[in-house]
Amino acid sequence: MSAKKRIQPSEVTSLQKMIVTIVAFGLMAIFMTLLVNGAGIPDGRQEATRTTAGDSQSNIAALMARLKDNPTDVEALQEIAESFSRNEEWDKAVQFWSKVVAITPTDANALNHRGMALLQAERYQDAITDFEQIVALDAGAYHALYYLGMIYKYEIKDAGKAKTYFQKALDAKPEEKDAVKAIKKEIDSI
């Protein structure tokens, strides 16, 4: 009669713990290797970003070629400026929006875009000039008045001027309820 050795429950638990520990260390080693060396699996977002950046660069090159033939091609200049803005290349965006403004000095849209790029580039006095020019063209341009208030409140630290511009923005009677709410919130926090 052969007697088989029976595995005790305490031995199974210890054996299971050891196997789980070994598997866990193995998975951790695989994960760390992939993390350090890269998984080799393309990330869709990275690929999309590379494709968009590549498309953007080729689009800019094509637009620049158009500008060689016609340096005052406002549409090409705007597209280039917008591309640089999307890529957060603020100095380049300012450069091309400035060319648009030089050709169309009363274009409030171009002034607004350049003002926003200047704001992002932390060129606050220049942004103020553009937003004030928009207000000179249209006293009811509450977006420009709002941005003037924001610059004076947060960047220039002149609460009096900020409040004045915010009030002018409200007086312009914006139709958007969210805009009115945002302006009132800024005034209340001064």
C-alpha positions as CSV (number, residue, x, y, z in Angstrom):
1,M,0.0,0.0,0.0
2,S,1.6,3.1,-1.1
3,A,0.9,6.2,1.0
4,K,0.7,9.4,-0.8
5,K,1.8,12.4,1.0
6,R,-1.0,14.7,1.5
7,I,-0.4,18.5,1.1
8,Q,-1.4,20.4,4.2
9,P,-3.6,23.5,3.8
10,S,-0.9,25.7,5.3
11,E,1.5,24.5,2.7
12,V,-0.9,25.3,-0.2
13,T,-1.3,28.8,1.1
14,S,2.5,29.3,1.4
15,L,3.0,27.9,-2.1
16,Q,0.2,30.0,-3.6
17,K,1.7,33.1,-1.9
18,M,5.1,32.4,-3.4
19,I,3.7,31.9,-6.9
20,V,1.6,35.1,-6.7
21,T,4.7,36.9,-5.5
22,I,6.9,35.6,-8.4
23,V,4.2,36.4,-11.0
24,A,3.8,39.9,-9.5
25,F,7.5,40.5,-9.7
26,G,7.6,39.3,-13.2
27,L,4.8,41.6,-14.3
28,M,6.4,44.5,-12.5
29,A,9.7,43.8,-14.3
30,I,7.9,43.7,-17.7
31,F,6.0,46.9,-16.9
32,M,9.2,48.7,-15.8
33,T,11.0,47.6,-18.9
34,L,8.2,48.9,-21.1
35,L,8.1,52.1,-19.2
36,V,11.8,52.7,-19.4
37,N,12.3,51.5,-23.0
38,G,9.0,52.4,-24.5
39,A,6.3,50.0,-25.3
40,G,6.9,50.2,-29.1
41,I,3.1,50.6,-29.4
42,P,2.2,53.8,-31.1
43,D,0.0,56.1,-29.0
44,G,-2.9,57.4,-31.1
45,R,-2.7,60.8,-29.5
46,Q,1.0,61.1,-30.2
47,E,0.6,60.0,-33.7
48,A,-2.3,62.4,-34.3
49,T,-0.1,65.2,-32.8
50,R,2.8,64.3,-35.1
51,T,0.5,64.2,-38.1
52,T,-1.2,67.5,-37.2
53,A,2.2,69.1,-36.6
54,G,3.5,67.7,-39.9
55,D,0.3,68.8,-41.7
56,S,0.6,72.2,-40.1
57,Q,4.2,72.6,-41.2
58,S,3.5,71.6,-44.8
59,N,0.5,73.9,-44.8
60,I,2.6,76.8,-43.5
61,A,5.2,76.1,-46.2
62,A,2.5,76.2,-48.9
63,L,1.1,79.4,-47.5
64,M,4.6,80.9,-47.3
65,A,5.0,80.1,-51.0
66,R,1.8,82.0,-51.7
67,L,3.2,85.0,-49.8
68,K,6.3,85.0,-52.0
69,D,4.0,85.6,-55.0
70,N,1.7,88.0,-53.1
71,P,3.1,89.4,-49.8
72,T,-0.3,91.1,-49.1
73,D,-2.3,87.9,-49.3
74,V,-4.4,88.5,-46.1
75,E,-6.0,85.1,-46.2
76,A,-2.6,83.3,-46.2
77,L,-1.3,85.6,-43.5
78,Q,-4.3,84.9,-41.3
79,E,-4.0,81.1,-41.8
80,I,-0.3,81.2,-40.9
81,A,-1.1,83.4,-37.8
82,E,-3.9,81.0,-36.7
83,S,-1.6,78.0,-37.2
84,F,1.0,79.6,-35.0
85,S,-1.6,80.5,-32.4
86,R,-2.9,76.9,-32.3
87,N,0.6,75.7,-31.8
88,E,1.0,78.3,-29.0
89,E,4.0,80.0,-30.8
90,W,2.9,83.4,-29.7
91,D,5.7,85.5,-31.0
92,K,5.3,84.1,-34.5
93,A,1.5,84.5,-34.3
94,V,2.0,88.1,-33.3
95,Q,4.4,88.6,-36.2
96,F,1.8,87.4,-38.8
97,W,-1.2,89.1,-37.1
98,S,0.8,92.3,-37.2
99,K,1.2,91.9,-41.0
100,V,-2.6,91.4,-41.3
101,V,-3.2,94.5,-39.2
102,A,-0.7,96.5,-41.3
103,I,-2.8,95.7,-44.4
104,T,-6.2,96.0,-42.7
105,P,-5.7,98.4,-39.8
106,T,-9.5,98.6,-39.0
107,D,-10.1,94.9,-38.9
108,A,-11.3,94.3,-35.4
109,N,-11.0,90.6,-35.8
110,A,-7.3,90.8,-36.7
111,L,-6.7,93.3,-33.8
112,N,-8.5,90.9,-31.4
113,H,-6.4,87.9,-32.5
114,R,-3.2,89.9,-32.3
115,G,-4.3,91.2,-28.9
116,M,-4.9,87.7,-27.6
117,A,-1.5,86.5,-28.9
118,L,0.2,89.5,-27.3
119,L,-1.6,88.7,-24.1
120,Q,-0.4,85.1,-24.2
121,A,3.1,86.4,-25.0
122,E,2.8,88.5,-21.8
123,R,3.2,91.7,-23.8
124,Y,0.4,93.4,-21.8
125,Q,1.0,97.1,-22.9
126,D,0.9,96.1,-26.6
127,A,-2.3,94.0,-25.9
128,I,-3.9,97.0,-24.2
129,T,-3.1,99.1,-27.3
130,D,-4.9,96.6,-29.6
131,F,-7.9,96.2,-27.4
132,E,-8.2,99.9,-27.0
133,Q,-8.1,100.3,-30.8
134,I,-10.9,97.8,-31.1
135,V,-13.0,99.9,-28.6
136,A,-12.1,103.0,-30.6
137,L,-13.6,101.3,-33.7
138,D,-16.6,100.0,-31.7
139,A,-17.5,101.3,-28.3
140,G,-19.8,98.3,-27.7
141,A,-17.0,95.7,-28.2
142,Y,-17.5,94.2,-24.8
143,H,-15.0,91.4,-25.4
144,A,-12.3,93.9,-25.8
145,L,-13.5,95.9,-22.8
146,Y,-13.6,92.7,-20.7
147,Y,-10.0,91.8,-21.7
148,L,-8.9,95.3,-20.9
149,G,-10.4,94.8,-17.4
150,M,-8.7,91.5,-17.0
151,I,-5.3,92.8,-18.0
152,Y,-5.6,95.8,-15.6
153,K,-6.9,93.6,-12.8
154,Y,-4.5,90.7,-13.0
155,E,-1.4,91.9,-14.8
156,I,-1.2,95.7,-14.3
157,K,-2.8,95.5,-10.8
158,D,-4.8,98.7,-11.3
159,A,-8.2,97.9,-9.7
160,G,-9.7,101.3,-10.6
161,K,-9.0,100.9,-14.4
162,A,-10.1,97.3,-14.2
163,K,-13.4,98.2,-12.7
164,T,-14.0,101.0,-15.2
165,Y,-13.4,98.6,-18.1
166,F,-15.6,95.9,-16.6
167,Q,-18.4,98.5,-16.1
168,K,-18.0,99.7,-19.7
169,A,-18.3,96.0,-20.8
170,L,-21.6,95.7,-18.8
171,D,-22.8,99.1,-20.2
172,A,-22.2,97.7,-23.7
173,K,-25.1,95.3,-22.9
174,P,-23.7,91.9,-23.9
175,E,-26.4,89.6,-25.0
176,E,-24.6,86.5,-23.7
177,K,-25.8,85.7,-20.1
178,D,-22.5,83.9,-19.4
179,A,-20.5,87.1,-20.4
180,V,-22.7,89.2,-18.1
181,K,-22.2,86.7,-15.3
182,A,-18.4,86.6,-15.8
183,I,-18.1,90.4,-15.9
184,K,-20.2,90.9,-12.7
185,K,-18.1,88.3,-11.0
186,E,-14.9,90.2,-11.8
187,I,-16.4,93.5,-10.6
188,D,-17.6,91.9,-7.4
189,S,-14.1,90.5,-6.7
190,I,-12.4,93.8,-6.9
